[in-house]
Each structure stands twice: as structure tokens, then as C-alpha cells.
């Protein structure tokens, strides 16, 4: 065997051994789910959901509504006039 054939064979064997040690399993740190907000785990008041959304920090995780039954307990939008009149969200302009 010449030098080129030997190096090619060595390269192919090394690559095959390196790939044999690989697998598709990727290990990542699990991110804990954000704590539930806006009321109970299964149902929540629309009034509480809106006020919680206005009160949270801008960097907070979004309020989840998946798999929740929302009780539309607000019949008059004037109920949120204090939030709109203040012109701020969470004390910010």
C-alpha cells in the first residue's frame, strides 16, 4: 500500500469510529414551566386575567390560557377604566 491509500484508509476508519460513538440523544437542561397565573389551574376569571396581565413585569413569562376555562365575568368595559385612565402598565408610562 502506498502512503496515500494508507492515510485514506486511516481517515475512513477514524471517521467511522467517531460516528459510531454518536447518537441522536441530545441532553438539554429542562426549563421548568412558569407558575400559573390569572386564577385557578382549570378556570379563571377574565377580570383577574386582564388585571394580572397589566400588573406583571414586561420581562415576565406570558400568562398561559391554554386548557383554561375563562369565565367572561365582565359585562361592562368601564370596569377597566382605571387601567386605561392611568396610562401606565405596572406603574410604567
C-alpha positions as CSV (number, residue, x, y, z in Angstrom):
1,X,0.0,0.0,0.0
2,X,1.2,3.4,-0.7
3,X,1.1,6.4,1.7
4,X,-2.0,8.0,0.1
5,X,-4.0,4.8,0.4
6,X,-2.9,4.2,4.0
7,X,-3.9,7.8,5.0
8,X,-7.3,7.5,3.3
9,X,-8.0,4.2,5.0
10,X,-6.9,5.6,8.3
11,X,-9.2,8.6,7.8
12,X,-12.2,6.5,6.9
13,X,-11.7,4.2,9.9
14,X,-11.3,7.2,12.2
15,X,-14.4,8.8,10.9
16,X,-16.4,5.5,11.2
17,X,-15.3,5.1,14.8
18,X,-16.2,8.7,15.6
19,X,-19.6,8.3,14.1
20,X,-20.2,5.0,15.8
21,X,-19.9,6.8,19.1
22,X,-22.5,9.4,18.2
23,X,-26.2,9.0,18.8
24,X,-29.3,11.2,18.3
25,X,-29.8,11.7,22.0
26,X,-29.4,15.4,22.9
27,X,-29.3,16.3,26.6
28,X,-30.6,19.7,27.5
29,X,-31.3,21.3,30.7
30,X,-35.1,21.2,31.3
31,X,-36.7,24.6,31.7
32,X,-39.3,24.5,34.5
33,X,-42.8,25.7,33.4
34,X,-43.8,29.1,34.6
35,X,-46.1,29.2,37.6
36,X,-49.8,29.5,36.8
37,X,-51.2,33.0,36.9
38,X,-54.6,34.5,36.3
39,X,-56.6,32.4,38.7
40,X,-57.0,28.7,39.1
41,X,-55.4,26.0,37.1
42,X,-58.5,25.0,35.2
43,X,-60.7,28.1,35.2
44,X,-60.1,31.8,35.6
45,X,-62.0,35.0,35.7
46,X,-61.5,37.3,32.7
47,X,-61.3,40.2,35.2
48,X,-58.4,38.6,37.1
49,X,-56.7,37.5,33.8
50,X,-56.7,41.1,32.5
51,X,-55.5,42.7,35.8
52,X,-52.8,40.1,36.1
53,X,-51.6,40.8,32.6
54,X,-51.5,44.6,33.4
55,X,-49.7,44.0,36.7
56,X,-46.9,41.7,35.5
57,X,-43.4,42.9,34.6
58,X,-42.6,43.3,30.9
59,X,-40.0,40.6,31.2
60,X,-42.3,38.1,32.9
61,X,-43.4,34.9,31.1
62,X,-46.7,35.3,29.2
63,X,-49.8,34.4,31.1
64,X,-51.0,31.0,29.9
65,X,-54.6,30.4,28.9
66,X,-54.2,27.0,27.3
67,X,-56.6,24.4,28.8
68,X,-58.3,27.0,31.0
69,X,-62.0,27.8,31.0
70,X,-62.3,31.5,31.1
71,X,-65.3,32.9,32.9
72,X,-66.2,36.1,31.0
73,X,-67.4,37.9,34.1
74,X,-67.0,41.4,32.8
75,X,-70.2,42.9,31.3
76,X,-69.1,46.5,31.1
77,X,-65.8,47.6,29.8
78,X,-65.9,50.6,32.2
79,X,-64.6,48.1,34.8
80,X,-61.2,48.5,33.2
81,X,-61.3,52.3,33.0
82,X,-58.9,52.7,35.9
83,X,-56.2,50.7,33.9
84,X,-56.7,52.8,30.8
85,X,-57.0,56.2,32.6
86,X,-53.8,55.6,34.5
87,X,-51.9,55.5,31.1
88,X,-49.4,53.1,32.6
89,X,-48.8,49.4,32.7
90,X,-47.4,48.2,36.0
91,X,-46.5,51.7,37.1
92,X,-44.6,52.5,33.9
93,X,-45.5,55.1,31.3
